[in-house]
Amino acid sequence: MIKILVSGASGRMGQETVKALQASTHLKFVGGTLRHDDLAKAITQHNPDVVVDFTVASQGQRHAEIIIEHNVHPVMGTTGFSEKTVKILQELCEKKQLGAIIAPNFSIAAVLMMQYASLTSKYFPDAEIIEAHHPKKEESPSGTAIKTAELIAANRKEKPAAAPHHAIIPHARGATHHDVPIHAIRLPGLIAEQSVIFGGDGETLCITHRTFDRVCFMPGVMLACEKVMMLKKLVYGLENIL
Ligand SMILES: NC(=O)c1ccc[n+]([C@@H]2O[C@H](COP(=O)([O-])OP(=O)(O)OC[C@H]3O[C@@H](n4cnc5c(N)ncnc54)[C@H](OP(=O)(O)O)[C@@H]3O)[C@@H](O)[C@H]2O)c1
């Protein structure tokens, strides 16, 4: 049995994770932490093999560092990691030869959406991302949007065409990451959605992923808890362990 501690156990993702762990035959839920709990103390007390973290963007790096310091495998579902932070954590894990996973999206369909976007960017370099989430999401844009923009940039063969830009209202064209404009919507009623729209001469292609229930993230979370035990480095993105 792999012993799992859930950091952020009272949250929407944390509660779903605890439920999934309690139904698992080979992963064991050994404890959870809330906002005011001391993560380091909880790790010492419960002695887990893996800590799954679903908390807040502002605490992501600190939590990952605490988990790594204790030689425990982090599975970071918390979003908002910058490229720079991922690199810092990668170096920490490399020094310790410790397996870790940061996944901006644990949904297999969302990972496929990102992969299709990456493939499409080879043929259509002009792309924009529209992501939409519930209003309690702390950061914007989403980690999925950032990761998608990075995949598009890494795979496209040509630079996107420069559109004329005179903003009547600042940021009317969204934020830009690696030359990919990203537009973030926050509205009640939503969980998480993303569309990647590609434009070519006389046509567009739209790849959309919609989340209706947080249960869709659980197969990815459970898989990450198993696979992280076999890794000797930090892996960024669920697609790398599927
Ligand atoms: N990777 C993915 O597939 C995926 C999918 C969905 C969401 N997410 C991300 O997962 C994270 C959690 O989302 P959620 O919807 O579950 O949020 P949520 O419902 O607001 O839950 C947040 C959890 O973090 C705790 N928390 C809040 N502030 C904290 C702090 N300063 N230090 C330590 N713990 C703190 C909360 O504890 P209290 O209850 O005590 O306040 C709660 O347990 C977010 O970053 C979100 O973007 C990732």
The ligand as an ORCA input file, in Angstrom:
! r2SCAN-3c Opt
* xyz 0 1
  N      -4.242     19.925    -11.503
  C      -5.562     19.818    -11.694
  O      -6.048     18.950    -12.439
  C      -6.487     20.757    -10.960
  C      -7.872     20.660    -11.110
  C      -8.673     21.531    -10.377
  C      -8.086     22.463     -9.530
  N      -6.742     22.535     -9.457
  C      -6.051     23.458     -8.544
  O      -6.064     22.873     -7.248
  C      -6.004     23.910     -6.262
  C      -7.159     23.729     -5.277
  O      -8.393     23.888     -5.959
  P      -9.790     23.717     -5.194
  O     -10.842     24.049     -6.169
  O      -9.812     22.416     -4.499
  O      -9.667     24.901     -4.097
  P     -10.479     25.067     -2.728
  O     -11.754     24.333     -2.771
  O     -10.497     26.547     -2.447
  O      -9.541     24.347     -1.639
  C      -8.315     24.898     -1.243
  C      -7.705     24.052     -0.134
  O      -6.452     24.657      0.218
  C      -6.487     25.050      1.612
  N      -5.810     26.354      1.712
  C      -6.312     27.579      1.397
  N      -5.392     28.527      1.627
  C      -4.289     27.891      2.104
  C      -3.005     28.330      2.540
  N      -2.666     29.625      2.543
  N      -2.126     27.386      2.957
  C      -2.456     26.067      2.967
  N      -3.658     25.593      2.580
  C      -4.546     26.503      2.143
  C      -7.941     25.130      1.981
  O      -8.052     24.895      3.387
  P      -9.259     25.520      4.259
  O     -10.481     24.711      3.894
  O      -8.816     25.319      5.668
  O      -9.389     26.963      3.836
  C      -8.528     23.991      1.138
  O      -8.289     22.747      1.786
  C      -6.031     25.228     -7.044
  O      -4.709     25.668     -7.249
  C      -6.670     24.837     -8.365
  O      -6.317     25.705     -9.430
  C      -5.938     21.699    -10.146
*
